[in-house]
Amino acid sequence: MEKLFVVKIGGNIIDDDAKLAAFLISFAALKGKKILVHGGGKLATRLAEEMKVPQQMVDGRRITDAETLKIVTMVYAGYINKNIVARLQAHGSNAIGLSGADGNAIQAHKRVHPTLDYGFVGDVDSVNAPLLKSLLDQDLAIVLAPITHDKQGLLLNTNADTIAQEAAKGLSGHYDVELIYSFEKSGVLLDANDDSTVIASITPAYYQQLKAAQKIFAGMIPKLDNAFAALNSGVKKVIIGKAEQLQQLIAGSSGTTIINEQ
């Protein structure tokens, strides 16, 4: 099967114009089929402050009220998404930007939580793999914004890591999918404060050992649990590392590669 790269970039890249510019050059240079999933960065928070819309965060997740939903839709599915698309065009990579509502790309439902109302936050129900495949088959790089819809006319703010994982899983029947989570650290670290302690590869058995020995810092565990969930759903490989090292991450010379082989 043909290879597909699904790359997720976080707010730390979006917020740093020099880092974003360098990343988009290396993403544009990637050969073959590719999807870029982006987060939001600080622009939505800044705009909310300017518009006097109070922001509430719980465990690092934004509570999305009706006014905040307008702002994140404008910023994520509007400015950030189209800015990335335009810059990829400048580097010779023909790209199309989508929110989950476009072409019914990603359908979700409003999150139900026993004690907390997250507001207009969505959890993914389905990914329209035939639509995404038809665009990839036209050699378009797809840029996915973290806004979904519920098919009842409601837009929903959705975690970008989840969108990357669900898109990768949804397309794993059509491609050999490599899912790349890029963030500010060089990979999964044995010592959270020492960037030189990158673990080069993690198998399920090694992951259990690391967890038992409490060698994985708490913030990384959800990312790794998600990585193994993706592998168990057909994704071939998950790579975690720095966005600035995209080519090296894919080549296996930097970052952490997560594989299902024992």
C-alpha positions as CSV (number, residue, x, y, z in Angstrom):
1,M,0.0,0.0,0.0
2,E,1.0,3.6,-0.6
3,K,2.3,5.5,2.4
4,L,0.4,8.4,4.0
5,F,1.8,10.8,6.5
6,V,-0.6,12.4,9.0
7,V,1.3,15.2,10.8
8,K,-0.1,17.1,13.8
9,I,1.5,20.4,14.8
10,G,0.7,22.2,18.0
11,G,0.2,25.8,19.1
12,N,3.9,26.2,19.9
13,I,4.7,26.0,16.1
14,I,1.6,28.1,15.1
15,D,2.6,30.9,17.5
16,D,6.2,31.1,16.3
17,D,6.3,32.5,12.7
18,A,9.9,31.4,12.1
19,K,9.3,27.9,13.3
20,L,6.1,27.6,11.3
21,A,7.8,28.9,8.1
22,A,10.6,26.3,8.5
23,F,8.2,23.5,9.3
24,L,6.0,24.3,6.2
25,I,9.1,24.2,3.9
26,S,9.9,20.7,5.2
27,F,6.2,19.5,5.1
28,A,5.9,20.8,1.5
29,A,9.0,18.9,0.6
30,L,7.6,15.6,1.9
31,K,7.0,13.3,-1.1
32,G,3.7,11.4,-1.4
33,K,0.3,11.6,0.3
34,K,0.0,13.9,3.4
35,I,-2.4,15.4,5.8
36,L,-1.5,18.3,8.2
37,V,-3.7,18.7,11.3
38,H,-3.1,21.9,13.2
39,G,-4.1,23.2,16.7
40,G,-5.0,26.7,17.5
41,G,-2.2,28.5,19.4
42,K,-2.6,31.7,21.4
43,L,-4.4,33.8,18.8
44,A,-7.9,32.6,19.9
45,T,-7.1,33.4,23.5
46,R,-5.7,36.9,22.5
47,L,-8.8,37.7,20.4
48,A,-11.1,36.5,23.2
49,E,-9.4,38.9,25.6
50,E,-9.7,41.8,23.1
51,M,-13.4,41.0,22.6
52,K,-13.9,40.7,26.4
53,V,-15.0,37.0,26.2
54,P,-13.8,35.3,29.4
55,Q,-11.9,32.0,28.8
56,Q,-12.1,29.0,31.1
57,M,-9.6,26.2,30.9
58,V,-10.0,22.9,32.8
59,D,-7.1,20.4,32.7
60,G,-5.6,22.2,29.7
61,R,-8.9,22.0,27.8
62,R,-10.8,25.0,26.7
63,I,-14.4,25.3,27.8
64,T,-16.1,26.4,24.7
65,D,-19.2,28.7,25.2
66,A,-21.2,30.1,22.3
67,E,-19.0,33.2,21.9
68,T,-15.8,31.3,22.2
69,L,-17.0,28.9,19.5
70,K,-17.3,31.8,17.1
71,I,-13.8,32.9,17.9
72,V,-12.2,29.5,17.6
73,T,-14.0,28.8,14.3
74,M,-12.8,32.2,12.9
75,V,-9.3,31.6,14.0
76,Y,-8.8,27.8,13.5
77,A,-10.9,27.2,10.4
78,G,-10.3,30.7,9.0
79,Y,-7.1,32.5,9.5
80,I,-4.7,29.8,10.7
81,N,-6.0,27.2,8.2
82,K,-5.9,29.4,5.2
83,N,-2.6,31.0,6.1
84,I,-1.1,27.5,6.2
85,V,-2.7,26.6,2.9
86,A,-1.4,29.8,1.2
87,R,2.1,29.2,2.4
88,L,2.1,25.6,1.3
89,Q,1.0,26.8,-2.2
90,A,4.0,29.2,-2.1
91,H,6.3,26.2,-1.6
92,G,4.8,24.3,-4.6
93,S,2.6,22.0,-2.5
94,N,-1.0,22.1,-3.7
95,A,-3.1,22.1,-0.6
96,I,-6.8,22.3,0.5
97,G,-8.0,23.4,3.9
98,L,-11.0,21.7,5.5
99,S,-12.9,21.9,8.7
100,G,-14.9,18.9,9.8
101,A,-18.1,20.4,8.3
102,D,-16.6,20.6,4.8
103,G,-17.7,17.6,2.8
104,N,-18.8,16.1,6.1
105,A,-15.1,15.4,6.6
106,I,-15.4,14.8,10.4
107,Q,-18.7,14.2,12.2
108,A,-18.8,14.5,16.0
109,H,-21.2,14.9,18.9
110,K,-21.3,17.4,21.8
111,R,-19.2,16.0,24.7
112,V,-21.2,14.5,27.5
113,H,-19.5,14.6,30.9
114,P,-21.0,13.5,34.2
115,T,-19.9,16.6,36.2
116,L,-18.6,19.2,33.7
117,D,-20.2,21.1,30.8
118,Y,-17.5,21.6,28.2
119,G,-19.8,23.6,26.1
120,F,-19.4,23.3,22.4
121,V,-16.7,20.7,22.5
122,G,-16.9,17.7,20.1
123,D,-15.9,14.1,20.4
124,V,-15.3,12.4,17.0
125,D,-17.9,9.9,15.7
126,S,-16.7,9.3,12.1
127,V,-14.1,10.4,9.5
128,N,-15.2,10.6,5.8
129,A,-12.3,8.4,4.5
130,P,-13.7,8.3,0.9
131,L,-13.7,12.1,0.7
132,L,-10.2,12.5,2.1
133,K,-8.9,9.7,-0.1
134,S,-10.4,11.3,-3.2
135,L,-8.6,14.6,-2.4
136,L,-5.3,12.8,-1.7
137,D,-5.7,10.9,-5.0
138,Q,-5.7,14.3,-6.7
139,D,-2.3,15.0,-5.0
140,L,-3.7,17.6,-2.7
141,A,-2.1,18.0,0.7
142,I,-5.0,18.2,3.2
143,V,-4.9,20.8,6.0
144,L,-7.4,19.9,8.7
145,A,-8.7,22.5,11.2
146,P,-9.9,21.2,14.6
147,I,-13.5,22.3,14.1
148,T,-16.1,19.5,13.5
149,H,-19.9,19.3,13.2
150,D,-22.7,17.2,14.4
151,K,-24.7,17.0,11.1
152,Q,-27.5,19.0,12.9
153,G,-26.0,22.3,12.0
154,L,-23.8,22.7,15.1
155,L,-20.1,23.4,14.9
156,L,-17.9,21.9,17.6
157,N,-14.4,22.6,18.9
158,T,-12.4,19.4,18.9
159,N,-9.0,18.3,20.2
160,A,-6.5,18.4,17.3
161,D,-4.5,15.3,18.6
162,T,-7.8,13.4,18.5
163,I,-8.5,14.6,14.9
164,A,-5.1,13.4,13.8
165,Q,-5.5,10.0,15.4
166,E,-9.1,9.5,14.0
167,A,-8.0,10.6,10.5
168,A,-5.0,8.2,10.6
169,K,-7.2,5.4,11.8
170,G,-9.9,6.1,9.2
171,L,-7.5,6.0,6.3
172,S,-5.5,3.0,7.6
173,G,-7.5,0.7,5.3
174,H,-6.3,2.6,2.3
175,Y,-2.7,3.5,3.1
176,D,0.3,2.6,5.2
177,V,-0.3,5.4,7.7
178,E,2.5,7.0,9.7
179,L,1.1,9.4,12.4
180,I,3.5,12.1,13.6
181,Y,2.8,14.1,16.7
182,S,5.1,17.1,16.8
183,F,5.4,19.1,19.9
184,E,8.0,21.2,21.8
185,K,10.2,18.3,23.1
186,S,12.5,16.0,21.2
187,G,10.4,12.9,21.8
188,V,9.4,10.8,24.8
189,L,12.0,11.5,27.5
190,L,13.3,9.4,30.3
191,D,13.9,12.6,32.2
192,A,11.2,15.2,31.4
193,N,13.7,18.1,32.0
194,D,16.5,16.7,29.9
195,D,16.0,16.8,26.1
196,S,18.9,14.5,25.5
197,T,17.2,11.5,27.2
198,V,15.0,10.6,24.2
199,I,13.7,7.0,24.0
200,A,14.3,6.0,20.4
201,S,11.5,3.4,20.2
202,I,8.8,2.0,22.4
203,T,7.0,-1.3,22.0
204,P,3.9,-2.3,24.1
205,A,6.0,-4.4,26.5
206,Y,8.6,-1.7,27.0
207,Y,5.8,0.9,27.6
208,Q,4.4,-1.3,30.4
209,Q,7.9,-1.5,31.9
210,L,8.4,2.2,31.7
211,K,5.1,2.9,33.3
212,A,5.6,0.4,36.1
213,A,9.0,2.0,36.9
214,Q,7.3,5.5,36.7
215,K,9.8,6.6,34.0
216,I,7.2,8.3,31.9
217,F,6.0,11.7,33.1
218,A,2.2,12.0,33.6
219,G,1.6,14.4,30.7
220,M,3.0,11.9,28.2
221,I,0.8,9.0,29.2
222,P,-2.4,10.1,27.4
223,K,-0.4,10.7,24.2
224,L,1.2,7.3,24.4
225,D,-2.1,5.6,25.2
226,N,-3.6,7.3,22.1
227,A,-0.6,6.2,20.1
228,F,-1.1,2.5,21.0
229,A,-4.8,2.8,20.4
230,A,-4.0,4.1,16.8
231,L,-1.6,1.2,16.2
232,N,-4.3,-1.3,17.4
233,S,-6.7,0.3,14.9
234,G,-4.4,-0.2,11.8
235,V,-2.0,2.7,11.9
236,K,1.5,1.4,11.0
237,K,3.7,3.7,13.1
238,V,3.4,6.6,15.5
239,I,6.3,9.1,15.8
240,I,6.6,11.8,18.5
241,G,9.2,14.6,18.3
242,K,10.0,18.1,17.3
243,A,8.3,19.7,14.3
244,E,11.5,21.4,13.4
245,Q,13.0,17.9,12.8
246,L,10.2,16.5,10.5
247,Q,12.5,14.9,7.9
248,Q,14.6,13.3,10.7
249,L,11.5,12.0,12.5
250,I,10.3,10.3,9.3
251,A,13.8,8.9,8.7
252,G,13.9,7.5,12.2
253,S,17.0,9.5,13.2
254,S,15.3,11.6,15.8
255,G,12.2,11.5,18.0
256,T,10.5,8.4,19.5
257,T,9.0,5.8,17.2
258,I,6.1,3.8,18.7
259,I,5.5,0.4,17.1
260,N,3.4,-2.7,17.9
261,E,6.2,-5.2,17.3
262,Q,7.3,-7.0,20.5
